[in-house]
């Protein structure tokens, strides 16, 4: 019946069937019909009771299962609360700080290994040069082998004792350094876009005695505070109003002022470029503080050496310098070459990202005009310095210098919030061409030559911290009455 009529219509069908059967029976035999109706009602009540009992059992079973599930859920919530109490969210911050410390230590170790490799390579070159000097200064005569045992002491340095007789050695220029990794030379830079020459890509020849004395004199002048700071203004076009300055390093040696291309390679060979950058940054901070005290809004930029980025702790010392003087925010600008911006490792990028907003960043010494404006803007670069020669007179044979036309370079950088500065402007006739290209800023001898900063400005002490301001709702303390004797004592 259920298959034919369905579960919901089976009772209706049974009722209709009972009426059809019991109706005629009631007319013929009323007692039999009443008895049959009673039996049908009893059967229906029995079936309903059985169904109600089955439903009650199912409800009890479902209630027990819900009870078990609720108990399990309570246990899970209690376990989650206990684990949250054992490992609070602060543990994640501690883990992150631990990972950061390990990353910093790995960076320090990599810098130490890099410096050790360069020192070992330099020492190997010195040993090869020392071994080559006796052969070049005192050649051994072919017919007098007995005179070789007593060389001139002023020309030949004593050789270390050896158990085996000496064997002829190959030329030092063809002998590679054993067990010493060769340092990878930095990428080439254009000659003097902001005072730094391009480093040599090949190993320099051994210096002579006069050159060595000259280098020692340069290093001694650097140690004796012969370093000077010259400022060259950056002007806005076409008004030629000064908006910022660039600090250039100069070295005074025996009354002669040398440009960086004369002394910077020597400092690089002696490993003193980081000392130069540290001293220059201290003086640039003093100059920026002096300009702020005079009410000037001009910033001061300084171009770092790429080797300083690999010095462990240099960028952290720069962060401490800026943190100690919050007034330098936006007034101190650090310039890095294009090759350094393209080859930053994870540690350097993180250190520069931590300085973003506290100091300004500038790209200089470009090798081409392929600027990724969006990537530079994400790193915080606000200015790009390009030599005027590279913008106006692109020499043939230098390849495609940019992916876009030079006329659209200013607009492309401006959309990313980066301003273009044309540097090394040496001819007055280049100024109208730069204005036609919509170059907003320029720098060069046409506008002003670099000038030395006065010694009293660099010797100025740091500005004292400002006293904390009183809250608005707190009244000023009333003036104190002092006895007349104190006034007389101060007057005397």
Rosetta blueprint (number, residue, H / E / L):
1 X L
2 X H
3 X H
4 X H
5 X H
6 X L
7 X L
8 X L
9 X L
10 X H
11 X H
12 X H
13 X H
14 X H
15 X H
16 X H
17 X H
18 X H
19 X H
20 X H
21 X H
22 X H
23 X H
24 X H
25 X H
26 X H
27 X H
28 X H
29 X L
30 X H
31 X H
32 X H
33 X H
34 X H
35 X H
36 X H
37 X H
38 X H
39 X H
40 X H
41 X H
42 X H
43 X H
44 X H
45 X H
46 X H
47 X H
48 X H
49 X H
50 X H
51 X H
52 X H
53 X H
54 X H
55 X H
56 X H
57 X H
58 X H
59 X H
60 X H
61 X H
62 X H
63 X H
64 X H
65 X H
66 X H
67 X H
68 X H
69 X H
70 X H
71 X H
72 X H
73 X H
74 X H
75 X H
76 X H
77 X H
78 X H
79 X H
80 X H
81 X H
82 X H
83 X H
84 X H
85 X H
86 X H
87 X L
88 X L
89 X L
90 X H
91 X H
92 X H
93 X H
94 X H
95 X H
96 X H
97 X H
98 X H
99 X H
100 X H
101 X H
102 X H
103 X H
104 X H
105 X H
106 X H
107 X H
108 X H
109 X H
110 X H
111 X H
112 X H
113 X H
114 X H
115 X H
116 X H
117 X H
118 X H
119 X H
120 X H
121 X H
122 X H
123 X H
124 X H
125 X H
126 X H
127 X H
128 X H
129 X H
130 X H
131 X H
132 X H
133 X H
134 X H
135 X H
136 X H
137 X H
138 X L
139 X L
140 X L
141 X L
142 X L
143 X L
144 X L
145 X H
146 X H
147 X H
148 X H
149 X H
150 X L
151 X L
152 X L
153 X L
154 X L
155 X L
156 X L
157 X L
158 X L
159 X L
160 X L
161 X L
162 X L
163 X L
164 X L
165 X L
166 X L
167 X L
168 X L
169 X L
170 X L
171 X L
172 X H
173 X H
174 X H
175 X L
176 X L
177 X L
178 X L
179 X L
180 X L
181 X L
182 X L
183 X L
184 X L
185 X L
186 X L
187 X L
188 X L
189 X L
190 X L
191 X L
192 X L
193 X L
194 X L
195 X L
196 X L
197 X L
198 X L
199 X L
200 X L
201 X L
202 X L
203 X L
204 X L
205 X L
206 X L
207 X L
208 X L
209 X H
210 X H
211 X H
212 X H
213 X H
214 X H
215 X H
216 X H
217 X H
218 X H
219 X H
220 X H
221 X H
222 X H
223 X H
224 X L
225 X L
226 X L
227 X E
228 X E
229 X E
230 X E
231 X E
232 X E
233 X E
234 X E
235 X E
236 X E
237 X L
238 X L
239 X L
240 X L
241 X E
242 X E
243 X E
244 X E
245 X E
246 X E
247 X E
248 X E
249 X E
250 X E
251 X E
252 X E
253 X E
254 X L
255 X L
256 X E
257 X E
258 X E
259 X L
260 X H
261 X H
262 X H
263 X H
264 X H
265 X H
266 X H
267 X H
268 X H
269 X H
270 X L
271 X L
272 X L
273 X H
274 X H
275 X H
276 X H
277 X H
278 X H
279 X H
280 X H
281 X H
282 X H
283 X H
284 X H
285 X H
286 X H
287 X H
288 X H
289 X H
290 X H
291 X H
292 X H
293 X H
294 X L
295 X L
296 X L
297 X L
298 X L
299 X E
300 X E
301 X E
302 X E
303 X E
304 X L
305 X L
306 X H
307 X H
308 X H
309 X H
310 X H
311 X L
312 X L
313 X L
314 X H
315 X H
316 X H
317 X H
318 X H
319 X H
320 X H
321 X H
322 X H
323 X H
324 X H
325 X L
326 X H
327 X H
328 X H
329 X L
330 X L
331 X L
332 X E
333 X E
334 X E
335 X E
336 X E
337 X E
338 X H
339 X H
340 X H
341 X H
342 X H
343 X L
344 X L
345 X L
346 X H
347 X H
348 X H
349 X H
350 X H
351 X H
352 X H
353 X H
354 X H
355 X H
356 X E
357 X L
358 X L
359 X E
360 X E
361 X E
362 X E
363 X E
364 X E
365 X L
366 X L
367 X L
368 X L
369 X L
370 X L
371 X L
372 X L
373 X H
374 X H
375 X H
376 X H
377 X H
378 X H
379 X L
380 X L
381 X E
382 X E
383 X E
384 X E
385 X E
386 X E
387 X E
388 X H
389 X H
390 X H
391 X H
392 X H
393 X L
394 X L
395 X L
396 X L
397 X L
398 X L
399 X L
400 X L
401 X L
402 X L
403 X L
404 X L
405 X L
406 X H
407 X H
408 X H
409 X H
410 X H
411 X H
412 X H
413 X H
414 X H
415 X H
416 X L
417 X L
418 X L
419 X E
420 X E
421 X E
422 X E
423 X E
424 X L
425 X L
426 X L
427 X L
428 X L
429 X H
430 X H
431 X H
432 X H
433 X H
434 X H
435 X H
436 X H
437 X L
438 X L
439 X L
440 X L
441 X E
442 X E
443 X L
444 X L
445 X L
446 X L
447 X L
448 X L
449 X L
450 X L
451 X E
452 X E
453 X L
454 X L
455 X H
456 X H
457 X H
458 X H
459 X L
460 X L
461 X L
462 X L
463 X L
464 X L
465 X L
466 X L
467 X L
468 X L
469 X L
470 X L
471 X L
472 X L
473 X L
474 X L
475 X L
476 X L
477 X L
478 X L
479 X L
480 X L
481 X L
482 X L
483 X L
484 X H
485 X H
486 X H
487 X H
488 X H
489 X H
490 X H
491 X H
492 X L
